[in-house]
Amino acid sequence: MNIVLNGEKRGLDDALTLRGLIDRLELNGKRLAIEVNEEVVPRSQHSEYRLHDGDRVEIVHAIGGG
């Protein structure tokens, strides 16, 4: 399966949920916003949301400051 992740093509060995992608990218515990095909996916849906071939995924890290 192939997706576009933050503008770069990326091949995945198998179908994943967003939670699985977060785990694979070692982003656990980070404050993230994730958009798939220009739609924000709420954190409460990350475990159920399945990625599909050709999906465009954008992951943004929330950074605090002041």
C-alpha positions as CSV (number, residue, x, y, z in Angstrom):
1,M,0.0,0.0,0.0
2,N,1.2,3.5,-0.8
3,I,0.3,6.8,0.9
4,V,1.6,10.3,0.7
5,L,2.8,11.3,4.2
6,N,3.5,15.1,4.7
7,G,4.1,15.4,0.9
8,E,6.3,12.4,0.4
9,K,5.4,9.1,-1.1
10,R,5.7,6.2,1.4
11,G,5.2,2.5,0.9
12,L,3.6,0.5,3.8
13,D,3.9,-3.3,4.0
14,D,0.3,-3.7,5.2
15,A,-2.9,-1.8,5.9
16,L,-2.7,0.3,9.0
17,T,-4.9,2.3,11.2
18,L,-3.8,5.8,12.1
19,R,-2.8,4.5,15.5
20,G,-0.6,1.9,13.8
21,L,1.0,4.6,11.7
22,I,1.7,6.7,14.8
23,D,3.3,3.7,16.5
24,R,5.4,2.9,13.4
25,L,6.6,6.5,13.2
26,E,7.4,6.4,17.0
27,L,5.2,9.4,17.7
28,N,3.4,7.9,20.7
29,G,2.7,10.5,23.4
30,K,3.2,13.5,21.2
31,R,0.6,16.1,20.7
32,L,-0.5,15.6,17.0
33,A,-3.1,16.8,14.6
34,I,-3.7,14.4,11.7
35,E,-5.5,15.1,8.5
36,V,-6.3,12.4,5.9
37,N,-7.4,13.6,2.4
38,E,-7.9,17.1,3.7
39,E,-10.2,16.1,6.6
40,V,-9.0,16.3,10.2
41,V,-9.4,12.9,12.0
42,P,-10.2,13.3,15.7
43,R,-7.8,11.6,18.2
44,S,-10.8,9.5,19.4
45,Q,-10.9,7.9,15.9
46,H,-7.2,7.1,15.4
47,S,-7.5,3.5,16.5
48,E,-10.4,2.7,14.2
49,Y,-9.5,4.9,11.1
50,R,-8.0,2.6,8.4
51,L,-5.7,4.0,5.9
52,H,-6.2,3.1,2.2
53,D,-3.9,3.0,-0.8
54,G,-3.4,6.5,-2.2
55,D,-4.4,8.4,1.0
56,R,-2.8,11.8,1.6
57,V,-1.8,12.1,5.3
58,E,-0.5,15.2,7.0
59,I,0.8,15.0,10.6
60,V,1.4,18.2,12.4
61,H,3.2,18.3,15.8
62,A,1.7,20.8,18.3
63,I,4.5,22.9,19.8
64,G,3.9,25.1,22.9
65,G,5.7,28.3,23.4
66,G,5.3,31.8,24.6
